[in-house]
Amino acid sequence: MCRYAETTYKVHYVCVPCRQSHKYAWDGAEHLCTRCRAPMAFAGHDFAAPRKLDDNRWAAVAAVLEAGLAYDGFETCGCGHEPKSRPRTKAQVRARRRAGARQGLTDPEALSQP
């Protein structure tokens, strides 16, 4: 049975400067932040927002979203679900970027490595 075929799930959208996260239908429309009215970034199905005052984790979220990655681990039909590895702290972002630079990887490839 396909998980995403029968139900329309909402996905997370994030405004990093305001540190807000909201769930909206996955409709391709531009969703605006309720606080600053700037367009929110698509964060995926598996995003878990850090606490508002956790600068360390919000910096990691900003790095992941700026690299064009999302917090997703599902197949479009929903039959398979394997969460992708994403850095959770600034230290993990730095470590993955250093390792990626040694291996000659791009920023998105480096940040998606476990």
KAGI-V552983 format. One record per residue. N is the residue number from 1. RES is the residue in one letter. PHI is phi as a letter, one per 30 degrees, with the letter a starting at -180 (NA if undefined). OMEGA is omega in radians with two decimals (none if undefined). BURIAL is b if it has 16 or more other ideal C-beta (glycine too) atoms within 10 Angstrom, else e. Layout:
BEGIN
((N:RES:PHI:OMEGA:BURIAL) (N:RES:PHI:OMEGA:BURIAL))
END
This chain:
BEGIN
((1:M:NA:-3.14:e) (2:C:d:-3.04:e) (3:R:d:-3.05:e) (4:Y:c:-3.08:b) (5:A:d:-3.03:e) (6:E:c:-3.08:e) (7:T:b:3.05:e) (8:T:d:-3.13:e) (9:Y:c:3.05:e) (10:K:d:3.13:e) (11:V:c:-3.09:b) (12:H:d:2.98:b) (13:Y:b:-2.99:b) (14:V:b:2.93:b) (15:C:c:-3.05:b) (16:V:d:3.14:b) (17:P:e:3.13:e) (18:C:d:-3.09:e) (19:R:h:3.11:b) (20:Q:b:3.11:b) (21:S:b:3.10:b) (22:H:b:3.08:b) (23:K:c:3.10:e) (24:Y:b:3.08:e) (25:A:d:-3.13:e) (26:W:d:-3.01:e) (27:D:c:3.13:e) (28:G:i:3.14:e) (29:A:d:3.08:e) (30:E:d:3.13:e) (31:H:c:-3.09:b) (32:L:c:3.09:e) (33:C:d:-3.13:b) (34:T:d:-3.11:e) (35:R:c:-3.05:e) (36:C:c:3.11:e) (37:R:i:3.05:e) (38:A:d:3.11:e) (39:P:d:3.13:e) (40:M:d:3.14:b) (41:A:d:3.07:b) (42:F:d:-3.09:b) (43:A:c:3.07:b) (44:G:j:-3.11:b) (45:H:d:-2.96:b) (46:D:c:-3.12:b) (47:F:d:3.04:b) (48:A:b:-3.06:e) (49:A:d:3.04:b) (50:P:d:3.06:b) (51:R:d:-3.03:e) (52:K:e:-3.08:e) (53:L:c:-3.11:e) (54:D:d:-3.09:e) (55:D:e:-3.09:e) (56:N:d:-3.11:e) (57:R:d:3.09:b) (58:W:d:3.07:b) (59:A:d:3.09:b) (60:A:d:3.10:b) (61:V:d:3.13:b) (62:A:d:3.14:b) (63:A:d:-3.14:b) (64:V:d:-3.11:b) (65:L:d:3.10:b) (66:E:d:3.11:e) (67:A:d:3.12:b) (68:G:i:3.13:e) (69:L:c:3.07:b) (70:A:b:3.11:b) (71:Y:c:-3.13:b) (72:D:b:3.08:b) (73:G:a:-3.07:e) (74:F:c:2.97:b) (75:E:d:-3.07:e) (76:T:d:3.12:e) (77:C:d:3.12:e) (78:G:i:-3.11:b) (79:C:d:-3.14:e) (80:G:c:3.13:e) (81:H:b:3.10:e) (82:E:b:-3.11:e) (83:P:e:3.13:e) (84:K:d:-3.13:e) (85:S:d:3.09:e) (86:R:b:3.12:b) (87:P:d:-3.12:b) (88:R:c:-3.11:e) (89:T:b:3.10:e) (90:K:d:-3.14:b) (91:A:d:3.10:e) (92:Q:d:3.09:b) (93:V:d:3.13:b) (94:R:d:-3.12:e) (95:A:d:-3.14:e) (96:R:d:3.10:b) (97:R:d:3.09:b) (98:R:d:3.13:e) (99:A:d:3.11:e) (100:G:d:3.11:b) (101:A:d:3.10:e) (102:R:d:-3.10:e) (103:Q:c:3.14:e) (104:G:i:-3.13:e) (105:L:c:3.03:b) (106:T:d:-3.11:e) (107:D:d:3.10:b) (108:P:d:3.11:e) (109:E:d:-3.13:e) (110:A:d:-3.11:b) (111:L:d:-3.14:b) (112:S:c:3.09:b) (113:Q:d:3.09:e) (114:P:d:none:e))
END
